[in-house]
Amino acid sequence: MNAHPLFRRSVLALQKVSAKDFDSKYAALMVSDHKRDIKAFQHEAERSTDPELKEFATMTLPKLESHLAVAQSAKKTAGGPLDWLLRRHAEASRGEVGSDTSKTTSTQ
């Protein structure tokens, strides 16, 4: 795997958890990853001397914050109705969107 060392450690850690614990561990990982990303983007939005980078960071922050909110909700309800959403987020991250959109979970 030719990935960032932090990503490799995360993948290895997830491979070691039981199926029962996977959802909660994955959700916790998504929360911590989004928090780290937001901090980096905030830094660039506030301090970058490159106007294009500063604008990109500023424009991207709301989306990252929205994703963090979803991840935090999923972390609170891991094992519940938002597990489907987490799986879809993981599939999207891997480029697997559209493989099976018929499985939905109602939160009502």
C-alpha positions, 0 to 999 in steps of 0.5 A, a space after each residue: 500500500 503506497 499511502 500516507 503512514 497515518 492512513 496505513 495505521 488506521 487501516 491496520 487498526 480497523 483490520 484488527 477489530 471485530 465485526 461487532 466493533 467495526 462500525 463504532 471504530 470506523 465512526 470514531 476514525 472518521 470524526 478524528 480524521 475530519 477534525 484533523 482536516 478541519 484544523 489544517 484547512 483552518 490554518 491555511 484559510 487564516 494564514 496562507 499567503 497563496 490567495 488560491 490556496 486560501 480561497 480553496 481552504 475557505 470554500 472547503 471548510 463548510 463542507 468538511 464541517 458538515 461531514 464532521 457533523 455527520 460523522 459525529 452523529 454516526 459515532 453516537 449511533 454506531 450500530 444503529 440506523 446511521 450504519 448504512 450512511 457510514 457504509 455509503 460514505 466508505 464506499 464513496 471514499 473508495 469510488 464504489 458509489 452506485 453499486 447498490 442503492 436499494 438498501 436504505 435504512 429509515 430513521 423514523 
